Amino acid sequence: MPYLILSDIHANLEALHAVLDDARGRYERILCLGDLVGYGADPNPVVEWARSNVDVIVRGNHDKDCSEAGPLDHYRSIAAVSAVWTRGQLTASNIEYLRALPRGPLRYEGIDLVHGSPADEDEYLLMESEAAAIRPYLETQATFFGHTHMQGGFLVAPRGVRELIPESFQLEPDYFYLLNPGSVGQPRDGDPRAAYILFDRDRGLVEFRRVEYDIETAARKIRQAGLPEGLALRLAVGG
């Protein structure tokens, strides 16, 4: 069963369309690791697309915070401003959908889906030491996570952990894998192209992919919405 695995779309419709065009005909189901909204200027179109097309999804921190009325003091100012704006834009039915998203980890056909980590949905997995610390929580060979906006992941072996280079490979027996597709809508690994994974579960094949998209249009929409300039500028640098 081939899957298209996405994360951190962040209301970037142009990036989402580019990914779907690039992956067309190469998957049967779509799995999403959360953060449909926040930062970008198209929260409703992205949520409505997810409602119609995504087979399995877990919530991200922006999905949670943009659909609730709680405080945002745990966010940096630029993220808090975008969350408040997104709250004001979302339709009632899209808010209800975001509020009902399940919390990870979510088991699906032999793999685990999380937003941050299997231990904490809001935890960032950035370093090998952090991946090693969650080894007791790994129950399936492949766990897909997002949140960091950095494509790659970790191989967890009996004698240690090593960072994975985002390239195509086949899962090997006796190892655990933490796999991050990267961000569709706001990469932060220095590569501005939209990021995603194609995963063939039956053959254990993982393909990390990147695709260029219309950054200029996405940035213009952010400016026209009155969102912070930094949210537009960062798209072009992937940071």
TORKOL-4160 file (C-alpha; in steps of 0.2 Angstrom, whole numbers, padded with zeros to 4 digits, m for minus):
239
<pt num="1" X="0000" Y="0000" Z="0000"/>
<pt num="2" X="0009" Y="0016" Z="m0006"/>
<pt num="3" X="0005" Y="0032" Z="0005"/>
<pt num="4" X="0008" Y="0050" Z="0003"/>
<pt num="5" X="0014" Y="0057" Z="0020"/>
<pt num="6" X="0012" Y="0075" Z="0023"/>
<pt num="7" X="0016" Y="0087" Z="0038"/>
<pt num="8" X="0015" Y="0105" Z="0043"/>
<pt num="9" X="0006" Y="0112" Z="0028"/>
<pt num="10" X="0002" Y="0128" Z="0037"/>
<pt num="11" X="m0011" Y="0135" Z="0026"/>
<pt num="12" X="0000" Y="0136" Z="0011"/>
<pt num="13" X="m0011" Y="0131" Z="m0003"/>
<pt num="14" X="0002" Y="0134" Z="m0017"/>
<pt num="15" X="0014" Y="0122" Z="m0009"/>
<pt num="16" X="0001" Y="0109" Z="m0006"/>
<pt num="17" X="m0005" Y="0109" Z="m0024"/>
<pt num="18" X="0013" Y="0107" Z="m0030"/>
<pt num="19" X="0016" Y="0092" Z="m0019"/>
<pt num="20" X="m0001" Y="0084" Z="m0025"/>
<pt num="21" X="0004" Y="0087" Z="m0043"/>
<pt num="22" X="0022" Y="0080" Z="m0040"/>
<pt num="23" X="0015" Y="0064" Z="m0031"/>
<pt num="24" X="0000" Y="0061" Z="m0043"/>
<pt num="25" X="m0003" Y="0043" Z="m0047"/>
<pt num="26" X="0010" Y="0037" Z="m0035"/>
<pt num="27" X="0000" Y="0034" Z="m0019"/>
<pt num="28" X="m0017" Y="0026" Z="m0014"/>
<pt num="29" X="m0019" Y="0035" Z="0003"/>
<pt num="30" X="m0014" Y="0051" Z="0011"/>
<pt num="31" X="m0008" Y="0052" Z="0029"/>
<pt num="32" X="m0005" Y="0069" Z="0038"/>
<pt num="33" X="0005" Y="0072" Z="0054"/>
<pt num="34" X="m0004" Y="0088" Z="0058"/>
<pt num="35" X="m0002" Y="0107" Z="0057"/>
<pt num="36" X="m0014" Y="0110" Z="0043"/>
<pt num="37" X="m0016" Y="0129" Z="0048"/>
<pt num="38" X="m0005" Y="0143" Z="0056"/>
<pt num="39" X="0007" Y="0155" Z="0047"/>
<pt num="40" X="m0001" Y="0154" Z="0030"/>
<pt num="41" X="m0015" Y="0164" Z="0022"/>
<pt num="42" X="m0027" Y="0149" Z="0016"/>
<pt num="43" X="m0032" Y="0140" Z="0032"/>
<pt num="44" X="m0050" Y="0136" Z="0026"/>
<pt num="45" X="m0045" Y="0129" Z="0008"/>
<pt num="46" X="m0032" Y="0118" Z="0016"/>
<pt num="47" X="m0044" Y="0112" Z="0030"/>
<pt num="48" X="m0057" Y="0109" Z="0017"/>
<pt num="49" X="m0045" Y="0099" Z="0006"/>
<pt num="50" X="m0040" Y="0088" Z="0021"/>
<pt num="51" X="m0058" Y="0085" Z="0026"/>
<pt num="52" X="m0061" Y="0078" Z="0008"/>
<pt num="53" X="m0045" Y="0069" Z="0004"/>
<pt num="54" X="m0034" Y="0064" Z="0020"/>
<pt num="55" X="m0037" Y="0047" Z="0025"/>
<pt num="56" X="m0029" Y="0048" Z="0042"/>
<pt num="57" X="m0023" Y="0063" Z="0052"/>
<pt num="58" X="m0016" Y="0068" Z="0069"/>
<pt num="59" X="m0018" Y="0085" Z="0076"/>
<pt num="60" X="m0003" Y="0097" Z="0077"/>
<pt num="61" X="m0001" Y="0111" Z="0090"/>
<pt num="62" X="m0007" Y="0124" Z="0078"/>
<pt num="63" X="m0022" Y="0114" Z="0074"/>
<pt num="64" X="m0026" Y="0114" Z="0092"/>
<pt num="65" X="m0022" Y="0132" Z="0096"/>
<pt num="66" X="m0030" Y="0140" Z="0081"/>
<pt num="67" X="m0046" Y="0131" Z="0085"/>
<pt num="68" X="m0047" Y="0135" Z="0103"/>
<pt num="69" X="m0048" Y="0152" Z="0113"/>
<pt num="70" X="m0035" Y="0149" Z="0125"/>
<pt num="71" X="m0019" Y="0159" Z="0128"/>
<pt num="72" X="m0005" Y="0159" Z="0116"/>
<pt num="73" X="0009" Y="0165" Z="0128"/>
<pt num="74" X="0019" Y="0149" Z="0123"/>
<pt num="75" X="0021" Y="0155" Z="0106"/>
<pt num="76" X="0033" Y="0168" Z="0099"/>
<pt num="77" X="0025" Y="0184" Z="0094"/>
<pt num="78" X="0025" Y="0181" Z="0075"/>
<pt num="79" X="0016" Y="0164" Z="0078"/>
<pt num="80" X="0004" Y="0171" Z="0091"/>
<pt num="81" X="m0001" Y="0185" Z="0078"/>
<pt num="82" X="m0004" Y="0172" Z="0065"/>
<pt num="83" X="m0014" Y="0161" Z="0077"/>
<pt num="84" X="m0026" Y="0175" Z="0082"/>
<pt num="85" X="m0028" Y="0179" Z="0063"/>
<pt num="86" X="m0032" Y="0161" Z="0059"/>
<pt num="87" X="m0045" Y="0160" Z="0073"/>
<pt num="88" X="m0054" Y="0174" Z="0065"/>
<pt num="89" X="m0054" Y="0166" Z="0048"/>
<pt num="90" X="m0059" Y="0148" Z="0051"/>
<pt num="91" X="m0077" Y="0144" Z="0047"/>
<pt num="92" X="m0087" Y="0136" Z="0061"/>
<pt num="93" X="m0087" Y="0119" Z="0053"/>
<pt num="94" X="m0068" Y="0119" Z="0050"/>
<pt num="95" X="m0065" Y="0124" Z="0068"/>
<pt num="96" X="m0075" Y="0109" Z="0073"/>
<pt num="97" X="m0065" Y="0098" Z="0062"/>
<pt num="98" X="m0049" Y="0104" Z="0069"/>
<pt num="99" X="m0055" Y="0102" Z="0087"/>
<pt num="100" X="m0060" Y="0084" Z="0084"/>
<pt num="101" X="m0043" Y="0078" Z="0076"/>
<pt num="102" X="m0035" Y="0064" Z="0086"/>
<pt num="103" X="m0020" Y="0066" Z="0097"/>
<pt num="104" X="m0005" Y="0056" Z="0092"/>
<pt num="105" X="0003" Y="0043" Z="0093"/>
<pt num="106" X="m0010" Y="0035" Z="0081"/>
<pt num="107" X="m0007" Y="0017" Z="0075"/>
<pt num="108" X="m0012" Y="0014" Z="0057"/>
<pt num="109" X="m0009" Y="m0002" Z="0047"/>
<pt num="110" X="0007" Y="m0006" Z="0057"/>
<pt num="111" X="0015" Y="0011" Z="0058"/>
<pt num="112" X="0013" Y="0025" Z="0070"/>
<pt num="113" X="0009" Y="0043" Z="0066"/>
<pt num="114" X="0013" Y="0058" Z="0078"/>
<pt num="115" X="0015" Y="0076" Z="0077"/>
<pt num="116" X="0030" Y="0079" Z="0089"/>
<pt num="117" X="0035" Y="0063" Z="0096"/>
<pt num="118" X="0028" Y="0047" Z="0103"/>
<pt num="119" X="0031" Y="0053" Z="0121"/>
<pt num="120" X="0023" Y="0071" Z="0119"/>
<pt num="121" X="0014" Y="0078" Z="0104"/>
<pt num="122" X="0022" Y="0095" Z="0106"/>
<pt num="123" X="0040" Y="0088" Z="0108"/>
<pt num="124" X="0053" Y="0093" Z="0095"/>
<pt num="125" X="0065" Y="0078" Z="0089"/>
<pt num="126" X="0080" Y="0087" Z="0083"/>
<pt num="127" X="0095" Y="0078" Z="0089"/>
<pt num="128" X="0101" Y="0060" Z="0091"/>
<pt num="129" X="0101" Y="0061" Z="0110"/>
<pt num="130" X="0082" Y="0066" Z="0109"/>
<pt num="131" X="0078" Y="0052" Z="0098"/>
<pt num="132" X="0087" Y="0040" Z="0109"/>
<pt num="133" X="0078" Y="0046" Z="0124"/>
<pt num="134" X="0061" Y="0040" Z="0116"/>
<pt num="135" X="0067" Y="0023" Z="0112"/>
<pt num="136" X="0055" Y="0015" Z="0125"/>
<pt num="137" X="0040" Y="0023" Z="0116"/>
<pt num="138" X="0044" Y="0015" Z="0099"/>
<pt num="139" X="0032" Y="0001" Z="0096"/>
<pt num="140" X="0032" Y="m0001" Z="0077"/>
<pt num="141" X="0046" Y="m0001" Z="0065"/>
<pt num="142" X="0042" Y="0015" Z="0057"/>
<pt num="143" X="0035" Y="0030" Z="0066"/>
<pt num="144" X="0032" Y="0046" Z="0056"/>
<pt num="145" X="0033" Y="0063" Z="0064"/>
<pt num="146" X="0033" Y="0081" Z="0060"/>
<pt num="147" X="0034" Y="0097" Z="0070"/>
<pt num="148" X="0052" Y="0102" Z="0067"/>
<pt num="149" X="0049" Y="0107" Z="0048"/>
<pt num="150" X="0066" Y="0098" Z="0044"/>
<pt num="151" X="0066" Y="0083" Z="0032"/>
<pt num="152" X="0075" Y="0067" Z="0038"/>
<pt num="153" X="0074" Y="0057" Z="0054"/>
<pt num="154" X="0083" Y="0044" Z="0064"/>
<pt num="155" X="0088" Y="0026" Z="0063"/>
<pt num="156" X="0087" Y="0018" Z="0081"/>
<pt num="157" X="0098" Y="0003" Z="0082"/>
<pt num="158" X="0102" Y="m0008" Z="0097"/>
<pt num="159" X="0119" Y="0001" Z="0099"/>
<pt num="160" X="0114" Y="0018" Z="0096"/>
<pt num="161" X="0105" Y="0031" Z="0085"/>
<pt num="162" X="0110" Y="0040" Z="0069"/>
<pt num="163" X="0103" Y="0054" Z="0059"/>
<pt num="164" X="0096" Y="0049" Z="0042"/>
<pt num="165" X="0100" Y="0058" Z="0026"/>
<pt num="166" X="0084" Y="0062" Z="0017"/>
<pt num="167" X="0085" Y="0050" Z="0002"/>
<pt num="168" X="0077" Y="0035" Z="m0004"/>
<pt num="169" X="0080" Y="0018" Z="0005"/>
<pt num="170" X="0072" Y="0002" Z="0011"/>
<pt num="171" X="0068" Y="m0002" Z="0029"/>
<pt num="172" X="0080" Y="m0015" Z="0036"/>
<pt num="173" X="0074" Y="m0028" Z="0049"/>
<pt num="174" X="0079" Y="m0026" Z="0068"/>
<pt num="175" X="0079" Y="m0007" Z="0067"/>
<pt num="176" X="0067" Y="0007" Z="0072"/>
<pt num="177" X="0064" Y="0022" Z="0061"/>
<pt num="178" X="0059" Y="0039" Z="0065"/>
<pt num="179" X="0054" Y="0047" Z="0049"/>
<pt num="180" X="0050" Y="0066" Z="0046"/>
<pt num="181" X="0043" Y="0071" Z="0029"/>
<pt num="182" X="0048" Y="0089" Z="0032"/>
<pt num="183" X="0036" Y="0103" Z="0030"/>
<pt num="184" X="0025" Y="0106" Z="0015"/>
<pt num="185" X="0021" Y="0124" Z="0018"/>
<pt num="186" X="0036" Y="0131" Z="0028"/>
<pt num="187" X="0052" Y="0121" Z="0027"/>
<pt num="188" X="0065" Y="0126" Z="0040"/>
<pt num="189" X="0080" Y="0116" Z="0034"/>
<pt num="190" X="0087" Y="0128" Z="0022"/>
<pt num="191" X="0078" Y="0121" Z="0007"/>
<pt num="192" X="0063" Y="0131" Z="0002"/>
<pt num="193" X="0055" Y="0118" Z="m0008"/>
<pt num="194" X="0039" Y="0109" Z="m0001"/>
<pt num="195" X="0044" Y="0092" Z="0007"/>
<pt num="196" X="0035" Y="0076" Z="0009"/>
<pt num="197" X="0037" Y="0057" Z="0009"/>
<pt num="198" X="0031" Y="0043" Z="m0002"/>
<pt num="199" X="0030" Y="0027" Z="0008"/>
<pt num="200" X="0027" Y="0009" Z="0001"/>
<pt num="201" X="0022" Y="m0001" Z="0017"/>
<pt num="202" X="0022" Y="m0018" Z="0008"/>
<pt num="203" X="0040" Y="m0016" Z="0001"/>
<pt num="204" X="0047" Y="m0005" Z="0016"/>
<pt num="205" X="0052" Y="0008" Z="0003"/>
<pt num="206" X="0054" Y="0026" Z="0009"/>
<pt num="207" X="0056" Y="0041" Z="m0003"/>
<pt num="208" X="0060" Y="0058" Z="0003"/>
<pt num="209" X="0054" Y="0071" Z="m0010"/>
<pt num="210" X="0055" Y="0090" Z="m0013"/>
<pt num="211" X="0046" Y="0100" Z="m0026"/>
<pt num="212" X="0047" Y="0119" Z="m0030"/>
<pt num="213" X="0031" Y="0129" Z="m0029"/>
<pt num="214" X="0025" Y="0147" Z="m0032"/>
<pt num="215" X="0033" Y="0155" Z="m0017"/>
<pt num="216" X="0029" Y="0172" Z="m0024"/>
<pt num="217" X="0010" Y="0170" Z="m0024"/>
<pt num="218" X="0010" Y="0162" Z="m0006"/>
<pt num="219" X="0020" Y="0176" Z="0001"/>
<pt num="220" X="0009" Y="0189" Z="m0008"/>
<pt num="221" X="m0006" Y="0182" Z="0000"/>
<pt num="222" X="0002" Y="0183" Z="0017"/>
<pt num="223" X="0006" Y="0201" Z="0015"/>
<pt num="224" X="m0012" Y="0205" Z="0008"/>
<pt num="225" X="m0019" Y="0196" Z="0023"/>
<pt num="226" X="m0010" Y="0208" Z="0034"/>
<pt num="227" X="0001" Y="0194" Z="0042"/>
<pt num="228" X="0018" Y="0198" Z="0049"/>
<pt num="229" X="0031" Y="0201" Z="0035"/>
<pt num="230" X="0043" Y="0188" Z="0042"/>
<pt num="231" X="0031" Y="0175" Z="0038"/>
<pt num="232" X="0032" Y="0180" Z="0019"/>
<pt num="233" X="0051" Y="0182" Z="0019"/>
<pt num="234" X="0055" Y="0165" Z="0027"/>
<pt num="235" X="0047" Y="0155" Z="0013"/>
<pt num="236" X="0060" Y="0160" Z="0001"/>
<pt num="237" X="0075" Y="0154" Z="0012"/>
<pt num="238" X="0067" Y="0139" Z="0020"/>
<pt num="239" X="0071" Y="0145" Z="0037"/>
